[in-house]
Amino acid sequence: MSLTPVLIVGGSLVGLSASVFLAWRGIPHILVEKHSGSSTHPRAMGYTETTLEHCRMVGIADRIPQTPQNFRLRRVKASSLVGEWQGEQAWTPGEADTHNTGLSPNTGAAIAQDKLEPILRMAALEFGADLRYSTELLHFEDRGDSIVVQLRDRNAGRDYAISADYMIATDGADSPIRERLGIAREGVGNIRTVRSVLFKCQEADQYLGLSRDTGKNSP
Ligand SMILES: Cc1cc2nc3c(=O)[nH]c(=O)nc-3n(C[C@H](O)[C@H](O)[C@H](O)COP(=O)(O)OP(=O)(O)OC[C@H]3O[C@@H](n4cnc5c(N)ncnc54)[C@H](O)[C@@H]3O)c2cc1C
């Protein structure tokens, strides 16, 4: 049975971030992700200055297109794409707008998750991470001083075991690992159902107050 100091389960935004930062610190680890790559859904879009500062620390901030200094992520309610704006609010409702304070060497970033994950993946690999896609965690057993996991290589149709000193569960909000450990979630439950639609239309920039060459808000 092979050994690893750290096993990361889940190769999406959080797992890949953990991998980048561990690898940058020279900590050997294995990341397993049951899918063959990143989800093609754009999902998360906005990242703060602080996130970019962490990326800067490990030397990858300049790979992530950052927003212009006067750019501000916000949510707009409109009757249609070309209709009247019925109001706008901060990206995170109820919180002060902390983007682009001018106090950081970085601005935030507005990049979709399906574009950011490959950047993180490439950095993790460059730093020496062992990323195993199409590899599913089937079972884990806490043996006190180690965790023994059963993995399935979905491509080869082969199961194998690994012993890890630590396991990081980045297997999503519905984490089966968290559930199995009996760690409950609290809160109001299902808040609402949201439908997100991504489309590309350069001609829409003028209606959104964006100038095409810089992406900056036009006056
Ligand atoms: C439609 C949509 C829109 C969103 N928009 C935003 C947004 O605008 N801003 C924002 O901040 N966030 C947004 N989010 C949330 C954001 O996508 C999540 O917060 C983020 O993906 C969480 O990352 P994660 O790595 O924790 O988990 P996930 O992205 O859920 O990834 C978990 C990974 O673990 C893998 N996995 C699970 N079980 C196993 C197993 N047994 N073995 C191996 N691998 C396993 C899964 O395949 C998956 O790749 C959105 C989400 C959705 C669905």
PDBQT file of the ligand as one rigid body, heavy atoms in Angstrom, charges set to zero:
ROOT
HETATM    1  C1  LIG A 301     -24.884  27.284 -10.832  1.00  0.00    +0.000 C 
HETATM    2  C2  LIG A 301     -23.830  27.695  -9.822  1.00  0.00    +0.000 A 
HETATM    3  C3  LIG A 301     -23.418  29.021  -9.775  1.00  0.00    +0.000 A 
HETATM    4  C4  LIG A 301     -22.486  29.419  -8.835  1.00  0.00    +0.000 A 
HETATM    5  N1  LIG A 301     -22.091  30.730  -8.813  1.00  0.00    +0.000 NA
HETATM    6  C5  LIG A 301     -21.190  31.142  -7.878  1.00  0.00    +0.000 A 
HETATM    7  C6  LIG A 301     -20.745  32.494  -7.823  1.00  0.00    +0.000 A 
HETATM    8  O1  LIG A 301     -21.148  33.327  -8.621  1.00  0.00    +0.000 OA
HETATM    9  N2  LIG A 301     -19.848  32.859  -6.858  1.00  0.00    +0.000 N 
HETATM   10  C7  LIG A 301     -19.362  31.944  -5.967  1.00  0.00    +0.000 A 
HETATM   11  O2  LIG A 301     -18.543  32.302  -5.121  1.00  0.00    +0.000 OA
HETATM   12  N3  LIG A 301     -19.745  30.659  -6.030  1.00  0.00    +0.000 NA
HETATM   13  C8  LIG A 301     -20.646  30.243  -6.935  1.00  0.00    +0.000 A 
HETATM   14  N4  LIG A 301     -21.037  28.938  -6.963  1.00  0.00    +0.000 N 
HETATM   15  C9  LIG A 301     -20.513  28.054  -5.936  1.00  0.00    +0.000 C 
HETATM   16  C10 LIG A 301     -19.157  27.495  -6.316  1.00  0.00    +0.000 C 
HETATM   17  O3  LIG A 301     -19.232  26.866  -7.570  1.00  0.00    +0.000 OA
HETATM   18  C11 LIG A 301     -18.774  26.529  -5.206  1.00  0.00    +0.000 C 
HETATM   19  O4  LIG A 301     -18.679  27.249  -4.001  1.00  0.00    +0.000 OA
HETATM   20  C12 LIG A 301     -17.467  25.832  -5.493  1.00  0.00    +0.000 C 
HETATM   21  O5  LIG A 301     -17.544  25.010  -6.647  1.00  0.00    +0.000 OA
HETATM   22  C13 LIG A 301     -17.125  24.967  -4.304  1.00  0.00    +0.000 C 
HETATM   23  O6  LIG A 301     -15.945  24.303  -4.623  1.00  0.00    +0.000 OA
HETATM   24  P1  LIG A 301     -15.557  22.978  -3.912  1.00  0.00    +0.000 P 
HETATM   25  O7  LIG A 301     -14.209  22.605  -4.433  1.00  0.00    +0.000 OA
HETATM   26  O8  LIG A 301     -15.737  23.122  -2.433  1.00  0.00    +0.000 OA
HETATM   27  O9  LIG A 301     -16.684  21.921  -4.308  1.00  0.00    +0.000 OA
HETATM   28  P2  LIG A 301     -17.233  21.416  -5.705  1.00  0.00    +0.000 P 
HETATM   29  O10 LIG A 301     -17.038  22.419  -6.772  1.00  0.00    +0.000 OA
HETATM   30  O11 LIG A 301     -18.613  20.928  -5.430  1.00  0.00    +0.000 OA
HETATM   31  O12 LIG A 301     -16.295  20.200  -6.040  1.00  0.00    +0.000 OA
HETATM   32  C14 LIG A 301     -16.295  18.995  -5.324  1.00  0.00    +0.000 C 
HETATM   33  C15 LIG A 301     -15.510  18.017  -6.173  1.00  0.00    +0.000 C 
HETATM   34  O13 LIG A 301     -15.340  16.825  -5.441  1.00  0.00    +0.000 OA
HETATM   35  C16 LIG A 301     -15.472  15.755  -6.349  1.00  0.00    +0.000 C 
HETATM   36  N5  LIG A 301     -15.844  14.564  -5.577  1.00  0.00    +0.000 N 
HETATM   37  C17 LIG A 301     -16.963  14.401  -4.820  1.00  0.00    +0.000 A 
HETATM   38  N6  LIG A 301     -16.951  13.185  -4.264  1.00  0.00    +0.000 NA
HETATM   39  C18 LIG A 301     -15.803  12.569  -4.678  1.00  0.00    +0.000 A 
HETATM   40  C19 LIG A 301     -15.250  11.274  -4.439  1.00  0.00    +0.000 A 
HETATM   41  N7  LIG A 301     -15.860  10.360  -3.669  1.00  0.00    +0.000 N 
HETATM   42  N8  LIG A 301     -14.072  10.968  -5.028  1.00  0.00    +0.000 NA
HETATM   43  C20 LIG A 301     -13.429  11.879  -5.807  1.00  0.00    +0.000 A 
HETATM   44  N9  LIG A 301     -13.922  13.100  -6.075  1.00  0.00    +0.000 NA
HETATM   45  C21 LIG A 301     -15.097  13.447  -5.518  1.00  0.00    +0.000 A 
HETATM   46  C22 LIG A 301     -16.577  16.207  -7.307  1.00  0.00    +0.000 C 
HETATM   47  O14 LIG A 301     -16.546  15.485  -8.527  1.00  0.00    +0.000 OA
HETATM   48  C23 LIG A 301     -16.231  17.668  -7.483  1.00  0.00    +0.000 C 
HETATM   49  O15 LIG A 301     -15.370  17.910  -8.578  1.00  0.00    +0.000 OA
HETATM   50  C24 LIG A 301     -21.958  28.493  -7.913  1.00  0.00    +0.000 A 
HETATM   51  C25 LIG A 301     -22.361  27.153  -7.976  1.00  0.00    +0.000 A 
HETATM   52  C26 LIG A 301     -23.283  26.740  -8.915  1.00  0.00    +0.000 A 
HETATM   53  C27 LIG A 301     -23.714  25.296  -8.955  1.00  0.00    +0.000 C 
ENDROOT
TORSDOF 0
